[in-house]
Every structure is written in C-alpha cells, then in structure tokens.
C-alpha cells in the first residue's frame, strides 16, 4: 500500500511541473538597436492605443514618430510609476512588463532612431 502512495505522489509531482504558468507573452526581447519603425511603433500601438491614437484617442497623440519623440521623457516617467500613483500609464491597466519599459528607455539611449 505504501508503494502505491509513493507512486501516486511521484506521478502527481511529474504532472504538476507542467502546470506552471509563465508570462512569456508579456515579455519582449530587447534588440541591439531600437528604432521607431522596427520596434517602438508596434510597442506604442499595443500598449498605448486606443487612448493615444486618433481618432478614438483624445489623449496626447503617440501615433507618429515626431509625437513619440516629443513625448518620450514624459512617457518613460509615467510608465515607470506604480499603479495608483497620479499619472500612471497605462491608465486602468496593469503596469507594463519591465522588458517593454526597457524598449522605451533603450530607444531614448540609442538616440531616438527613426529607421
């Protein structure tokens, strides 16, 4: 009887290791050089629309390269805030993954390249 319990326990342990959840979909691999066209445009569309994308959005537009460059410092400041702090973005949504925030930071550090 003891052997059956050990076998069942072992089988459960093996099965449970495959039940762990991972948040891989929220992570973005940060490339060597960040450009607006290759990286930022998609991140902005996924993370900042529809609020910052006309015609639906009525907030500061972030739908063009010029607008993204003009607002990069404020964007970085606000996405680094914690939920509940005044000015936190994305409003009414969970905090962006650190890897997504790093795309913004690296884009600025790389010189705000367009292409």
Buried (B, 14 or more C-beta within 10 A) or exposed (E): EEEEEEEEEEEEEEEEEEEEEEEEEEEBEBEEEBBBEEBBBEBBBEBBBEBBBEEEBEEEBBBBBEBBBBBBEEBBEBBBEEEEEEEBBBEEEEBBBEEBBBBBBBBBEBEBBBE
